[in-house]
Amino acid sequence: MGLEFSVDPADIDESVLPGEDAVAYVLRVARAKCAAVAAGHPGDVVLAADTTVAVDATIVGKPGDHAEAVAMITRLAGRTHQVHTAVVVSTAGGVRDVVVTTDVTFVPLTAVDIEWYVGLGESFDKAGGYGIQSAGGALVARIEGSPTNVIGLPLPETLALLAD
């Protein structure tokens, strides 16, 4: 049984709007995803989420190619950045949401380290160009906040939304 959407998820605008900060961005996109599914399933419980990375208040998206992945990891190396995830739950009783922010600090990395990591192919389709659930965990010196948020879905906050 496939999901039916009243809005094609491919039509959701995932571009950053002028003046939009990272928190507003992930919340807007997650709400749009949730609404697209909920419209075709009125009364059902629908959960949607979106994650982005920001450094120096600039959103770092997903790399489109090897060079972009190298540039992203180079920018994050030895620095602290934020991972923001918005979780939205729609039920017959309404829509609730939460945004979770986690600070992640990377270890200093050499050009060889960065090429090694990007060469693994893990960078693609991941906000910030890395994932801590696999080899990308070696890039991280410290996490302040929710580790499951950095993986992609902050579990305690998600469970709390679903429980409500």
ZISUL-V271839 format. One record per residue. N is the residue number from 1. SS is DSSP state (H for helix, E for strand, L for the rest). NEAR is the number of other ideal C-beta (glycine too) atoms within 12 Angstrom. Layout:
n=(N N)
ss=(SS SS)
near=(NEAR NEAR)
This chain:
n=(1 2 3 4 5 6 7 8 9 10 11 12 13 14 15 16 17 18 19 20 21 22 23 24 25 26 27 28 29 30 31 32 33 34 35 36 37 38 39 40 41 42 43 44 45 46 47 48 49 50 51 52 53 54 55 56 57 58 59 60 61 62 63 64 65 66 67 68 69 70 71 72 73 74 75 76 77 78 79 80 81 82 83 84 85 86 87 88 89 90 91 92 93 94 95 96 97 98 99 100 101 102 103 104 105 106 107 108 109 110 111 112 113 114 115 116 117 118 119 120 121 122 123 124 125 126 127 128 129 130 131 132 133 134 135 136 137 138 139 140 141 142 143 144 145 146 147 148 149 150 151 152 153 154 155 156 157 158 159 160 161 162 163 164)
ss=(L L L L L L L L H H H L L L L L L L L L L H H H H H H H H H H H H H H H H H L L L L L L L E E E E E E E E E E L L E E E L E E L L H H H H H H H H H H H L L L E E E E E E E E E E E E L L E E E E E E E E E E E E E L L L L H H H H H H H H H L L L L E L L E L L L L L L L H H H H H E E E E E L L H H H H H L L L H H H H H H H H H L)
near=(4 7 18 16 22 15 20 16 22 11 13 21 19 23 13 21 16 8 9 21 22 33 26 24 34 40 32 29 37 40 32 33 36 36 27 27 31 29 23 20 23 15 13 18 24 32 30 37 36 39 44 42 44 35 31 15 19 20 32 35 30 24 30 15 15 20 16 21 35 27 23 38 44 30 26 40 31 21 27 25 39 36 45 41 41 39 40 36 33 31 21 13 12 16 28 27 35 32 36 36 30 33 25 38 25 35 23 16 28 15 16 12 25 33 18 21 38 32 18 23 20 26 38 24 17 35 40 45 39 46 31 31 17 17 21 35 21 21 39 34 21 20 24 18 24 29 24 24 36 39 28 31 30 31 22 18 29 31 16 16 32 20 12 17)
